[in-house]
Amino acid sequence: MNVTKRIVNTKRHTIGFIIDGKRHTRGQAVRLAQRNKLNGFTVRKYGDGRYYIATKPSQDVARLYSLPVVVENK
């Protein structure tokens, strides 16, 4: 599965992703990455125990912050 866009709120915090044309929350995307379903992405852990998605070091894919952004006004 390919991550094509990042969904952010008005403060530019990532709240989700567009993966293969479908909207996914951050949590759903983390679970997909944990199961190795996201091409070029892996899961890392914050110090407080939360998980996030990161680009695999040797992959030739777009970095998360260079992906096109969709802003949600919620």
C-alpha positions in Angstrom: 0.0 0.0 0.0 1.3 3.5 -0.9 1.0 6.6 1.2 0.2 9.4 -1.2 -0.9 12.4 1.1 -0.7 13.6 4.6 -3.9 14.9 6.3 -3.2 17.8 8.7 -5.3 20.1 10.9 -5.2 23.9 10.7 -2.1 23.9 13.0 -0.4 21.5 10.5 -0.4 18.5 12.9 -0.7 15.2 11.1 -4.1 13.6 11.8 -4.2 11.0 9.1 -3.0 9.8 5.7 -4.4 9.0 2.3 -3.3 5.5 1.5 -4.1 3.9 -1.8 -6.8 6.6 -2.3 -8.6 6.0 1.1 -8.5 8.1 4.2 -6.9 6.5 7.3 -6.4 7.9 10.8 -2.9 8.0 12.2 -3.7 5.0 14.4 -4.9 3.0 11.4 -1.8 3.9 9.5 0.4 2.8 12.4 -1.3 -0.6 12.5 -0.8 -1.0 8.8 2.9 -0.1 9.1 3.3 -2.6 12.1 2.0 -5.3 9.7 4.5 -4.2 7.0 1.6 -3.2 4.7 3.0 0.3 3.9 5.6 0.4 1.2 8.7 2.2 2.4 7.5 3.0 5.9 8.0 1.5 9.4 6.9 2.2 12.9 9.0 4.0 15.6 8.2 4.7 19.2 8.2 8.0 21.1 9.7 8.0 24.6 6.2 8.1 26.2 5.2 4.8 24.4 3.1 6.2 21.5 3.9 5.0 18.0 4.4 7.0 14.8 5.2 6.2 11.1 8.7 6.9 9.7 10.3 6.4 6.4 12.6 3.3 6.2 16.2 4.6 5.9 17.1 2.9 2.6 13.9 3.3 0.8 13.4 5.4 -2.4 10.0 6.8 -1.3 8.9 10.3 -0.5 9.5 11.4 3.0 6.4 12.0 5.1 6.9 15.7 5.3 7.5 16.1 1.6 4.1 14.5 0.7 1.3 16.7 -0.5 -0.9 18.0 2.3 -4.7 18.0 2.8 -5.8 20.5 5.4 -8.9 19.7 7.4 -10.9 22.5 9.1 -12.3 20.6 12.0 
